[in-house]
């Protein structure tokens, strides 16, 4: 049967409409009851009748449903109470959000498949992957606001507050296993009371090193000594300290410098920055804390 041969005076039955469009009768009946495909009238026997425009309308309804739109939205579109362009923009945003969730879940399962996490870690990773960007950012913002509450903006450690908020707007479209694991580790860090207390100690510290020192030189020299297995308490370790701060620096001054540097040296805090780097897709940087720990030990040993 060709629908073009039909006239308005010769309407389609629901069975004929189903044969023309390939849509099951029960689906057409359901959509009609929902108001997205109203019948043009009823036969003498009470059966639904449809005009020829119902074919095009039915194809549109099926397309919109296949794209995932709910029936109330479809009804607004087909009755032209809502523009198709506006609906498409909204639906694209919804699909984008769903895609991000699915990508994060895929990364979680990929991590599980590679044996990189326990069942409990998988549960936490799944829960965190479902959070919106705003909810994830809130976790970090709450940590920063609590840790830095009432700190002196002029304190040496207070400047790290804003940097610690540096989460990306979203996880990448294709999050790697490392990025999903970085997020779960970061969330665990900011929830740890011991970590919060350590960061607050840094933020509220008023002490600044009174002894001139070259941080890059310390990183280079102490890092090399660490790699070579030099004992910080050895004579060779003392010679390295002499080169870095000068042989004339007294033992008490060396201890004071060690105390000050120690306040701002923490492996977990450095790990926080490394995790932010992973989440922001930045190149990894080598850890500096072990070199400073070696230097601090050497300062205390030097006499």
N, C-alpha and C positions, 0 to 999 in steps of 0.2 A: 504493500500500500504506500502511495506517495502522498505525503502530507500536503503537498502543493495542490493536490486534486480536491482537497477538502474545502468546504466553504463554512462560513460562520453558522449557516443553518444546518450543517451536517457535522455536529461536534464529534469529538473522539471519546470513546469509552475509556475507562481506566486500563482495560486490557489492551486496547489498540495503542494507547500511549506507551504502555510498557513494551510492546513489540517494536514500536518505532524507535525507542530510545535505549532499549536494553536494560532499563531500570526495573527491578522487580515490582510487582503490583503492591506488595506489602510496604515497600519503601515509599512508593508514590503516595499510598494512603496515609502513611505516617507523616510525610512532609506536608500533605494537604491539611491534616489535622493540626499541624504546627503553624499553619498560616503562610508557609513559604511558597505553596503551590495551590492556591484556592481553585476549586472547581468552578466552571462557568455556570453550572446549573445542575439540575437533576433530571433524570428520565422519568417517564410516567411510573416506572417501577421503583423509583427512589435511588437509582444508581448514579454515581458521579459522572458528569460529562465535562470535557475540557475543550477549549477552543484551540486553534492551530498555534497560537502564540505560546501555549503551554509547552510545546516541544522545545523551543529555544530557551524558555525559562527553566525547564527541567534540566537541560544541559548546563546552564549557568549554575543552578543549585548544586548539581552533582560535582562540578568543577570546584566550587567554593568549599564544599564539604570535604572533597579529596585533599584540598589544601589545608584542612584542619580548622576551618572557621566553625564556630558553634551555630546552632540554628537561629537563636535570636539575632546574631550578627548577619547571617544570611538573609533573614527576613527583612532586616532594615535595608540591605543592599538591593534586593529584588523589588522592594516597594519604593526604592529611591529616596528613602528617608535618610540614608547615609551614602556618601559618595564612595565608589569602589576604590578610588585613589587613596582616600583617607583610611579606609579599612586595610588596604594593602600596606600602607606605611606602618600602621599599628601592628599588623600581623608580622611584618618583617622584624620589628623590634622584639616581638614575642619569640619568634623563631630563633633570632640571634641569641636570646637569653637561654633558650632550651639547648641550643647547640653548645654554648659554653659549658652548661651543666653536664651534657653528655661527654664533652671532651675531657672535662675534669674527672668524670667517673671512669672514662676509658683509661686515663693515666693512672688512676687508683688501681684498677684491675691489672694494668700492665705491670705495676710495681709488685702486686701480689703474685702474678704469674712468674716474675723473675726472682721470687723468693726474698724480696727486700723488706718485708714487714711482717709483723705478727698479726694475729686475728684482731687484737685490741687496736693496734695501730691502723689496721684497715678500717675498722669502725670509725675511728676518729677522722681519718683521712676522708672517708665518705661523707661524714657529717659536715666537715669543713668545706668540702668541694661543693656542697649544696648551698652554702651561704652566698649571698649577693656580695658584690664589691663593697657596698656600703657597710654591710654587716661585718665583713672581714676587716675593713678599715676601722670600724668601731672598736674591735678587740684591741688593736694596736693603739688607737687614740686613748682608750680608757687606761691602758698601761702607762702611756706617756703622761697623761694628766695626773694620775695618781702619784707616779714616781717624782715628777717635777713640781708638784703642788707647793707653792710658797717658797720656791728656790729663788735665790738672788740672781737676776738676769746677768749681773756682772761677774758672777762666780765663774772660775775657769772651766768648770765642767758643765755649766748650764747651756752652753751653745749646742750640745748634742741633741737637745730635745726635739727641735724641728727636723733634724736629719733622721731621727729615729721614726718619724712618721712616713718615711719614704717608700711606702708600698706603691706598686703600680696600680693604675686605675682598674685594671682587670688582669687576671691571669692571661697569658698568651692564648691565641686562638687554638694553638696546638701545644698545650702544656706538656712538658717532658716529665718523666718519672722524677727527675731531680727537682723540678720546680714544685711538684705536688708534695714531695717529701720535705722540701725546704719550708713550705707553708706549714706543714704539720709540726716540724721542729720549731719554727718561729713561734707558733701559737703556744707550744709547750713552754718555751723560754719565758714569754711574757706573763704566763700564768704562774711561774715559779716564784714564791715569795723570796727565796734566797737571791735570785737574780734581780728582782725588783729592788731589794735592799742594797745590793752591790751597786747598781746603777745610781741609786739615790745618793750613796756615799760619794760617788764621783761628782754628781751634780752639785752637791752642797759643799764640796771641798773648797776651802779658801786658800789652800796652800799652793804656791807656785815655786818651782825650782829656783833657788837663789843662786845656784851655781851654773854658770854658762855651760851649755852642752850642745852638741850637734846630734840631733836625733838620727839623721841619715847616716852619719858616721858610726853611731852606736849600732844601728841596724846592720850596717855592712860588716864592721869589725866583729861584733858579738855574734852575728849570724855565721860568719866564717869560722869563729872559734867553736861554736856549737857544732857545726858540720864536721869539724876536724876532731871532735871529741875532747877538746881541751877542758880540763877541770877548772871551773871559775875560782876555786880556792888555791890553785897551783901558782907557783912563781910566774909561769908564763901568762896566767890569767891576770896576775897583778901588773905585769908589763903592759898588757892591753889596756887595762884601766888607766894606767899612767899616761898612755898615749892619748886616751880619749878625754880625760879631765885635767891632765897635768900632774906631774909628780909632787907638786907643792901643796896639793889639796889635802887637808888634814883628815885623819880617820873619822872624826866627828862630823865634818862636813860631808864626807863620803856617805856616812850612814844617813844623814839628813836628806841628801839627794836620793838615796835608795828608798827611803820612806816615802818621799814625794812621788817618785816615779811609780812606786808600787800602787799608790792610790788610783792611778789611771792605767794600770796594766791588769787585764783580766781576759782569760781565754774565752769565757762565755760571751763577754761583750763584743770581742772581736768576731766571734762566731755569728752574732746578731748581724753585724755589717756584711759578713760573707753571705748569709742567707738572703739579706735584702738584695745583694748583688745577683744572686741566682734568680730571684723573683723578677728583677728588673732586666734580666738577660744581659748583664754586664760581664765583661771578661773577669775570670777569677783572679784574685790577688793572693800572693803568698802570705802566710801568717807572719806577723811581726812580734807578737807577744813572746814566743819562746826566746828570741834574741834578747829582748829587754829583761826577761826573767834571768837569763844567764848574766847579763850586765849587772842587775840588781844584786845577785848573789856574789858576783865578783867585787862589787863595791863594799859589801858588808865584810868580805873576807880580807880585803886589802888593809894592811896596817902600816 
